[in-house]
Structure formats: C-alpha cells, structure tokens
C-alpha cells in the first residue's frame, strides 16, 4: 500500500463514520498532492453536497465520470446534485445515463421518479416509482412519493393504499402518518384520522397539525386537496379568468414556468434574478437555486424579466396594460413575497388567482408566504377564498373576491 492509498483509506474511515469535515480536509490534502482516484472524487463530491455546495460537488463528480466512464456511480451523483439545484431536466439526463450503465439501481429509479414529478410528468414518475419498488419492495419513502403522484381529491383510495404500504414498511415514517391521517379525514373516517394524527403530535411536528387545523378552519365546499404540485398549477390556472396577464415570481431553472406556458397560448412573464435566494431561508444558504445568471430554456410564449424584484417589478407595473389574472408566487421568502404583493397586488382583479408555492406544512410556514399574504389582505381589506391546498407540496391557491 502506498502512502497515498493509506491516506485515502483513512479518509474513507472518517467518511464511513460520518466525520465528513475531517474526511474533506484529508481528501483535499490528497488532491493538492496531485493524487487522483475515483473514490477520492466521489467522497469529495459527497462532502460538498452535504455543505450545500452543489456546483463544487458537480466538479468532483464530473471528474469522476471522466475517469471512470463505465461506472454508474458518478452520473448518479451528478444527477443528485442537479436535483438539489432544481434543474430536474439535467437530473433526468444523468439518472438515465446512470441507469444505462446499471439498470438494477432502485435509488436511481426512485430519484428519477422524483425528478419527473418535479417537471409535471406524473405518469412517467409513477412508472419509475413502480420500477424501483419492483427491484426493492421495502422502499418506504418511494411508496410515500408514489402516494403523492397517485392522490386525487375525488378518488384518494390509491394514495391511501400507497401510504398504508409505506407505514407497514416503516411505522416511524411520521410524514406518511400525517398525510394518511389527512386523507382519512377527507374520506370522513375521523377515528382512523385521529389515530394517525396522534402519532404526529407525539413526534412534535406541530407545524403539520397547525397546517391541517388551518385548512379545516378555512376550507369551503369548493376547496380541493392535491398531492402533485403540477396538478395544483393546472387547477389554479383553470380557475383564473380568460384573458389578462399570467406571471411567475421565482423561476429558477424553469420547471414550473415551462409547465404553465404549455397550458396557455397567452404570454407568460417570468421574474427572477437567476442568482438564487437573495438571503438565507431556513436551511438554504443565500444564493441557493442559482442558475449563475443563465436563463432557462422555455417556450416562445415565455418572456423573462431578469433581475431583483425591486428593479424589475415597478417598471412592469407601470407598463402593464391588462390585469394580472394569474400569479404563481414561488418566492419562498417573506420579503420577496411582500415585494410582489405590494408592487403588483393592486393589478390583480376580483377573480384573479394566486398560487403560493411555500404556503403551509413546514416549520415556519406562518412566517413566510402565508404571513406576507395575510398582511396584504389585512392592509388592503381584500376578501379571498381558498380554492385548493397541497400538504404534500406545501401549496395554496387563493382567488381574490374583491
């Protein structure tokens, strides 16, 4: 064994013990010495992923892929990094590349399902989840993800079955307990619902319980529940008035704006700095979801307004000749959502629809998009109704009545 091999083995021991910072230091020392190996690159890339530095991770994984073009692991890790960044189209390409090298990889099939679902391709996602479960039937999280794709408000049975399967595999999957309890509630099975929700309370996930309580208090007979984010977008756009302006605030790699644009012949405006989050948000660092200034691919009816909201929204408001009838607000941040509502809210007519992407169902939901909207309606006196919610994707759809 060479000295470099011994150092790599030590780094691997640290890595296996999950002492990732120390492993990274050892590996960087090896890298500086000119040593090169597939395992070193894979470990370095994984360490950078854990540090929420996906572009740095990509550099290491791409070097690993060049060094070992027939190994399925580097393209799998490249796909995971693109997924974390939010470029699910790139992730799909690399998951498929990994599967072309090793088709019996349930993680790649499952992750591919997630990427497909995050691009609005639900039916293909279901096929990928099912393929993963054929290879490894004990994947509780894949069963859960399958449930999100299968859920239909008027026919929750298939999603209930998938959630029950997930919990039979892992009774401690509390998120599945919550969603199963919610679907039991939707079906009118209050005793079964409460049994699930008691486990959620015992786990201390008060943000889920408070979200459900809010929905129960504010839902009407027309309010629908959803599992899939793109089902929410489709429904929300369908409820908006004909004519008028369609816009998205927070575009990133363009997954949702491409979907919205495919549903309408109208021009769709997309607002984003394309530099990532302007400030840290929960566990996401400032700059997360950046495209490094690159505009995403989009259909011809999409027009991007690149820049920070403070620079792009005021001029747009002055130029707008038609009402803003549909807004997909994917800002995440309280401050950014406030900018959208304060600058453009008066241009949304009665009957206009807003789809909020991060509205409820997470730890600080009452401090972000929800808070910004509640402050807006309190300040303006505008009335509204909820048309839909998705606990699984954290969305809410509102229609302004006045």
C-alpha positions as a printed NumPy array, in Angstrom:
array([[  0.   ,   0.   ,   0.   ],
       [  1.364,   3.418,  -0.959],
       [  1.319,   6.41 ,   1.373],
       [ -1.45 ,   7.957,  -0.741],
       [ -3.507,   4.765,  -0.512],
       [ -3.127,   4.8  ,   3.273],
       [ -4.308,   8.415,   3.439],
       [ -7.274,   7.583,   1.209],
       [ -8.149,   4.644,   3.451],
       [ -8.037,   6.932,   6.489],
       [-10.32 ,   9.414,   4.716],
       [-12.699,   6.584,   3.877],
       [-12.808,   5.524,   7.548],
       [-13.645,   9.092,   8.556],
       [-16.256,   9.215,   5.813],
       [-17.89 ,   5.964,   6.936],
       [-18.053,   7.349,  10.481],
       [-19.809,  10.42 ,   9.028],
       [-16.974,  12.682,  10.129],
       [-17.313,  14.492,   6.835],
       [-15.428,  17.695,   7.678],
       [-12.309,  15.791,   8.719],
       [-12.606,  13.476,   5.72 ],
       [-12.831,  16.502,   3.444],
       [ -9.648,  18.015,   4.912],
       [ -7.746,  14.768,   4.378],
       [ -9.075,  14.412,   0.838],
       [ -8.176,  17.986,  -0.088],
       [ -4.637,  17.286,   1.081],
       [ -4.518,  14.31 ,  -1.263],
       [ -5.939,  16.402,  -4.1  ],
       [ -3.272,  19.085,  -3.614],
       [ -0.566,  16.424,  -3.768],
       [ -1.661,  15.523,  -7.286],
       [ -3.187,  12.181,  -6.295],
       [ -6.194,  11.142,  -8.346],
       [ -8.755,   8.388,  -7.838],
       [-12.416,   7.692,  -8.457],
       [-13.137,   7.119,  -4.766],
       [-11.463,  10.381,  -3.765],
       [-13.62 ,  12.343,  -6.224],
       [-16.825,  10.623,  -5.134],
       [-16.14 ,  11.307,  -1.459],
       [-15.148,  14.93 ,  -2.104],
       [-18.281,  15.483,  -4.15 ],
       [-20.473,  13.984,  -1.466],
       [-18.828,  16.166,   1.199],
       [-19.567,  19.265,  -0.892],
       [-23.181,  18.171,  -1.338],
       [-23.514,  17.973,   2.438],
       [-22.1  ,  21.502,   2.693],
       [-24.861,  22.663,   0.318],
       [-22.299,  23.498,  -2.364],
       [-23.723,  21.589,  -5.332],
       [-21.628,  23.287,  -8.017],
       [-18.451,  22.297,  -6.161],
       [-19.875,  18.795,  -5.839],
       [-20.551,  18.707,  -9.577],
       [-16.913,  19.49 , -10.355],
       [-15.74 ,  16.438,  -8.418],
       [-18.435,  14.132,  -9.774],
       [-17.753,  15.212, -13.365],
       [-14.04 ,  14.465, -12.902],
       [-15.051,  11.063, -11.52 ],
       [-17.262,  10.431, -14.57 ],
       [-14.393,  11.263, -16.928],
       [-12.041,   8.981, -15.014],
       [-14.496,   6.052, -14.964],
       [-16.987,   6.423, -17.844],
       [-18.379,   2.905, -17.352],
       [-19.083,   3.325, -13.612],
       [-22.737,   4.101, -12.823],
       [-21.977,   5.977,  -9.593],
       [-20.605,   9.297, -10.926],
       [-23.586,  10.013, -13.211],
       [-25.931,   9.09 , -10.363],
       [-24.233,  11.607,  -8.081],
       [-24.199,  14.251, -10.832],
       [-27.959,  13.745, -11.155],
       [-28.448,  14.14 ,  -7.399],
       [-26.509,  17.419,  -7.422],
       [-28.591,  18.82 , -10.288],
       [-31.738,  17.729,  -8.445],
       [-30.647,  19.687,  -5.377],
       [-30.035,  22.75 ,  -7.521],
       [-33.513,  22.395,  -9.032],
       [-32.519,  21.588, -12.616],
       [-34.583,  18.433, -12.905],
       [-34.125,  18.21 , -16.679],
       [-30.369,  17.828, -16.202],
       [-31.031,  15.417, -13.349],
       [-33.202,  13.263, -15.615],
       [-30.441,  13.033, -18.236],
       [-27.872,  11.889, -15.694],
       [-30.176,   9.439, -13.891],
       [-30.891,   7.834, -17.265],
       [-27.161,   7.755, -18.02 ],
       [-26.54 ,   6.002, -14.695],
       [-29.335,   3.515, -15.386],
       [-27.911,   2.775, -18.829],
       [-24.764,   1.59 , -17.027],
       [-26.591,  -0.263, -14.241],
       [-30.329,  -0.769, -14.665],
       [-30.771,  -2.585, -11.35 ],
       [-30.423,   0.541,  -9.222],
       [-33.579,   1.196,  -7.247],
       [-32.279,   4.528,  -5.934],
       [-31.816,   5.847,  -9.464],
       [-35.31 ,   4.706, -10.496],
       [-36.826,   6.282,  -7.375],
       [-34.91 ,   9.544,  -7.752],
       [-35.768,   9.665, -11.453],
       [-39.415,   9.431, -10.42 ],
       [-38.943,  12.464,  -8.174],
       [-37.289,  14.442, -10.98 ],
       [-40.047,  13.546, -13.435],
       [-42.738,  14.514, -10.957],
       [-40.935,  17.816, -10.351],
       [-41.278,  18.527, -14.081],
       [-45.002,  17.775, -14.268],
       [-44.622,  14.301, -15.786],
       [-46.615,  12.428, -13.186],
       [-47.468,   9.323, -15.202],
       [-43.803,   8.697, -16.036],
       [-42.933,   9.302, -12.39 ],
       [-45.371,   6.602, -11.301],
       [-43.685,   4.157, -13.695],
       [-40.263,   4.964, -12.224],
       [-41.502,   4.564,  -8.653],
       [-43.082,   1.233,  -9.519],
       [-39.868,   0.077, -11.203],
       [-37.92 ,   0.964,  -8.069],
       [-40.395,  -0.965,  -5.916],
       [-40.173,  -3.983,  -8.214],
       [-36.432,  -4.049,  -7.583],
       [-36.671,  -3.274,  -3.866],
       [-40.189,  -3.68 ,  -2.404],
       [-39.154,  -2.361,   1.027],
       [-38.636,   1.273,  -0.051],
       [-40.987,   3.093,   2.31 ],
       [-40.089,   6.591,   1.08 ],
       [-40.683,   5.541,  -2.532],
       [-44.132,   4.287,  -1.515],
       [-44.733,   7.686,   0.043],
       [-43.637,   9.516,  -3.101],
       [-45.846,   7.221,  -5.162],
       [-48.778,   8.292,  -2.989],
       [-48.158,  11.966,  -3.803],
       [-48.347,  11.139,  -7.516],
       [-51.427,   8.937,  -7.184],
       [-53.53 ,  11.219,  -4.992],
       [-56.776,  12.55 ,  -6.451],
       [-59.251,  14.543,  -4.366],
       [-62.24 ,  12.603,  -5.693],
       [-60.513,   9.211,  -5.526],
       [-57.978,   9.109,  -2.675],
       [-58.044,   5.301,  -2.464],
       [-54.839,   4.538,  -4.449],
       [-52.885,   7.132,  -2.464],
       [-54.259,   5.742,   0.813],
       [-53.119,   2.266,  -0.218],
       [-49.604,   3.533,  -1.025],
       [-49.354,   5.378,   2.299],
       [-50.559,   2.337,   4.227],
       [-47.894,   0.3  ,   2.431],
       [-45.231,   2.869,   3.341],
       [-46.215,   2.692,   7.003],
       [-46.286,  -1.1  ,   7.005],
       [-42.628,  -0.889,   5.933],
       [-41.7  ,   1.921,   8.322],
       [-44.2  ,   2.737,  11.094],
       [-41.977,   5.655,  12.155],
       [-42.403,   7.494,   8.854],
       [-44.277,  10.309,  10.549],
       [-44.798,  12.342,   7.408],
       [-46.741,   9.42 ,   5.94 ],
       [-48.779,   9.212,   9.167],
       [-49.776,  12.847,   8.7  ],
       [-50.765,  12.523,   5.061],
       [-52.644,   9.292,   5.71 ],
       [-54.485,  10.982,   8.566],
       [-55.351,  13.857,   6.247],
       [-56.737,  11.511,   3.604],
       [-58.741,   9.596,   6.199],
       [-60.181,  12.973,   7.275],
       [-61.021,  13.749,   3.647],
       [-62.851,  10.414,   3.426],
       [-64.789,  11.167,   6.615],
       [-63.009,   8.45 ,   8.638],
       [-62.404,  10.62 ,  11.703],
       [-61.354,   7.856,  14.118],
       [-58.706,   6.467,  11.782],
       [-57.556,  10.008,  11.013],
       [-57.146,  10.862,  14.682],
       [-55.137,   7.699,  15.339],
       [-52.607,   8.782,  12.701],
       [-52.538,  12.401,  13.822],
       [-51.886,  11.441,  17.444],
       [-48.602,   9.923,  16.28 ],
       [-47.757,  13.171,  14.501],
       [-48.424,  15.15 ,  17.689],
       [-46.338,  12.717,  19.708],
       [-43.454,  13.284,  17.302],
       [-43.654,  17.028,  17.965],
       [-44.494,  18.018,  14.39 ],
       [-46.769,  20.84 ,  15.454],
       [-46.341,  22.669,  12.14 ],
       [-48.174,  19.851,  10.364],
       [-51.011,  19.807,  12.879],
       [-51.369,  23.599,  12.78 ],
       [-51.432,  23.481,   8.972],
       [-54.224,  20.905,   8.967],
       [-56.161,  22.867,  11.582],
       [-55.862,  25.945,   9.379],
       [-57.163,  24.087,   6.345],
       [-60.08 ,  22.647,   8.316],
       [-60.995,  26.136,   9.527],
       [-60.711,  27.808,   6.122],
       [-61.749,  25.213,   3.545],
       [-65.121,  25.52 ,   1.838],
       [-67.135,  23.037,  -0.164],
       [-65.211,  24.095,  -3.292],
       [-61.738,  23.71 ,  -1.756],
       [-59.791,  20.782,  -3.179],
       [-56.758,  18.918,  -1.853],
       [-53.877,  17.857,  -4.083],
       [-50.785,  15.699,  -3.923],
       [-48.89 ,  16.765,  -7.025],
       [-47.537,  20.309,  -7.444],
       [-48.339,  20.443, -11.144],
       [-51.917,  19.314, -10.578],
       [-52.189,  22.369,  -8.322],
       [-50.814,  24.658, -11.041],
       [-53.126,  23.227, -13.687],
       [-56.184,  23.637, -11.463],
       [-55.184,  27.139, -10.362],
       [-54.695,  28.363, -13.923],
       [-58.008,  26.791, -14.966],
       [-59.788,  28.828, -12.271],
       [-58.322,  32.152, -13.407],
       [-60.194,  34.493, -15.787],
       [-59.722,  34.241, -19.532],
       [-57.502,  36.934, -20.956],
       [-55.204,  39.055, -18.862],
       [-51.626,  38.502, -17.757],
       [-50.031,  35.313, -16.414],
       [-46.809,  35.594, -14.413],
       [-44.468,  33.604, -12.208],
       [-42.339,  35.106,  -9.476],
       [-39.354,  32.883,  -8.747],
       [-38.387,  30.89 , -11.835],
       [-35.017,  29.26 , -11.112],
       [-34.445,  26.531, -13.71 ],
       [-37.896,  26.994, -15.248],
       [-39.623,  23.733, -14.326],
       [-42.964,  25.296, -13.412],
       [-42.996,  28.161, -15.923],
       [-42.496,  25.711, -18.79 ],
       [-45.475,  23.736, -17.494],
       [-47.65 ,  26.834, -17.118],
       [-46.693,  28.012, -20.607],
       [-47.712,  24.632, -22.035],
       [-51.244,  25.18 , -20.715],
       [-51.939,  28.542, -22.348],
       [-51.359,  30.484, -25.546],
       [-51.012,  33.694, -23.561],
       [-47.652,  35.31 , -22.858],
       [-46.237,  34.165, -19.522],
       [-43.874,  36.511, -17.702],
       [-41.144,  35.065, -15.506],
       [-39.411,  37.142, -12.842],
       [-36.166,  36.022, -11.243],
       [-32.665,  37.301, -10.582],
       [-31.34 ,  33.89 , -11.665],
       [-28.739,  34.411,  -8.927],
       [-30.505,  32.279,  -6.328],
       [-32.04 ,  33.21 ,  -2.992],
       [-31.274,  36.846,  -2.082],
       [-30.924,  35.823,   1.559],
       [-30.683,  32.609,   3.551],
       [-34.001,  30.806,   4.01 ],
       [-34.297,  28.088,   6.655],
       [-31.639,  25.505,   5.791],
       [-30.959,  27.007,   2.37 ],
       [-27.981,  29.387,   2.082],
       [-28.026,  32.69 ,   0.242],
       [-27.589,  32.016,  -3.474],
       [-29.19 ,  28.562,  -3.392],
       [-31.087,  27.672,  -6.595],
       [-28.899,  29.963,  -8.689],
       [-28.63 ,  29.314, -12.406],
       [-25.5  ,  31.516, -12.361],
       [-27.334,  34.097, -14.401],
       [-28.308,  31.716, -17.19 ],
       [-31.898,  31.946, -18.405],
       [-33.623,  28.557, -18.577],
       [-34.973,  27.073, -21.765],
       [-38.623,  27.973, -22.262],
       [-41.358,  28.009, -24.94 ],
       [-41.799,  31.03 , -27.184],
       [-44.695,  32.435, -25.152],
       [-42.445,  32.952, -22.102],
       [-40.82 ,  36.335, -21.519],
       [-38.236,  36.601, -18.751],
       [-37.65 ,  39.744, -16.711],
       [-34.245,  39.062, -15.174],
       [-33.151,  40.991, -12.098],
       [-34.032,  41.531,  -8.462],
       [-37.712,  42.232,  -7.838],
       [-37.013,  45.772,  -6.616],
       [-35.552,  46.558, -10.038],
       [-37.997,  44.716, -12.311],
       [-41.442,  44.864, -10.707],
       [-42.052,  48.651, -10.596],
       [-41.428,  49.162, -14.312],
       [-43.557,  46.106, -15.122],
       [-46.413,  47.527, -13.05 ],
       [-46.238,  50.796, -14.972],
       [-46.175,  49.043, -18.355],
       [-48.97 ,  46.564, -17.658],
       [-51.983,  47.266, -19.859],
       [-54.052,  44.252, -18.734],
       [-54.953,  42.855, -15.313],
       [-52.72 ,  40.251, -13.673],
       [-55.177,  37.343, -13.562],
       [-52.82 ,  34.538, -12.512],
       [-49.685,  34.688, -10.383],
       [-47.551,  31.73 ,  -9.356],
       [-45.682,  33.044,  -6.327],
       [-42.63 ,  30.852,  -5.771],
       [-40.58 ,  33.354,  -3.786],
       [-40.197,  31.284,  -0.604],
       [-39.062,  34.38 ,   1.299],
       [-41.389,  36.678,   3.234],
       [-39.541,  39.751,   1.965],
       [-39.745,  38.758,  -1.696],
       [-43.432,  37.827,  -1.443],
       [-44.131,  41.209,   0.14 ],
       [-42.416,  42.923,  -2.804],
       [-44.657,  41.09 ,  -5.269],
       [-47.888,  41.837,  -3.416],
       [-47.047,  45.445,  -2.566],
       [-45.951,  46.289,  -6.114],
       [-48.446,  44.296,  -8.176],
       [-51.299,  43.353,  -5.84 ],
       [-53.486,  46.26 ,  -6.971],
       [-53.267,  44.92 , -10.536],
       [-54.86 ,  41.585,  -9.581],
       [-58.617,  41.93 , -10.225],
       [-61.531,  40.339,  -8.431],
       [-61.489,  36.76 ,  -9.681],
       [-57.711,  36.791, -10.054],
       [-55.919,  33.694,  -8.768],
       [-52.677,  33.403,  -6.812],
       [-50.877,  30.1  ,  -6.357],
       [-48.426,  30.172,  -3.452],
       [-45.676,  27.568,  -3.639],
       [-44.488,  27.516,   0.004],
       [-47.594,  28.392,   1.982],
       [-48.021,  25.782,   4.712],
       [-46.883,  22.416,   6.022],
       [-43.337,  23.259,   7.138],
       [-41.755,  24.525,  10.351],
       [-42.019,  28.281,   9.812],
       [-44.927,  28.401,   7.382],
       [-46.624,  31.211,   9.303],
       [-43.609,  33.499,   8.795],
       [-43.101,  33.36 ,   5.031],
       [-45.525,  33.484,   2.058],
       [-48.524,  32.942,   4.346],
       [-47.546,  35.897,   6.533],
       [-46.933,  38.176,   3.55 ],
       [-50.355,  37.401,   2.079],
       [-52.205,  37.766,   5.377],
       [-50.584,  41.146,   5.949],
       [-51.502,  42.185,   2.412],
       [-55.212,  41.351,   2.767],
       [-55.335,  42.901,   6.245],
       [-53.825,  46.127,   4.898],
       [-55.97 ,  46.317,   1.752],
       [-59.218,  44.835,   3.067],
       [-59.464,  42.478,   0.105],
       [-61.528,  39.334,   0.558],
       [-60.483,  35.922,  -0.732],
       [-61.28 ,  32.217,  -0.726],
       [-59.068,  29.161,  -0.779],
       [-59.583,  27.018,  -3.872],
       [-57.001,  24.391,  -3.034],
       [-54.226,  23.156,  -0.772],
       [-51.468,  20.601,  -1.026],
       [-49.802,  19.474,   2.17 ],
       [-47.502,  17.268,   0.119],
       [-46.166,  20.155,  -1.981],
       [-46.926,  22.966,   0.524],
       [-49.022,  24.977,  -1.955],
       [-52.182,  27.01 ,  -1.597],
       [-54.475,  28.51 ,  -4.234],
       [-56.493,  31.639,  -3.472],
       [-58.998,  33.624,  -5.512],
       [-59.471,  37.283,  -4.673],
       [-63.153,  38.177,  -4.403],
       [-62.77 ,  41.93 ,  -4.096]])
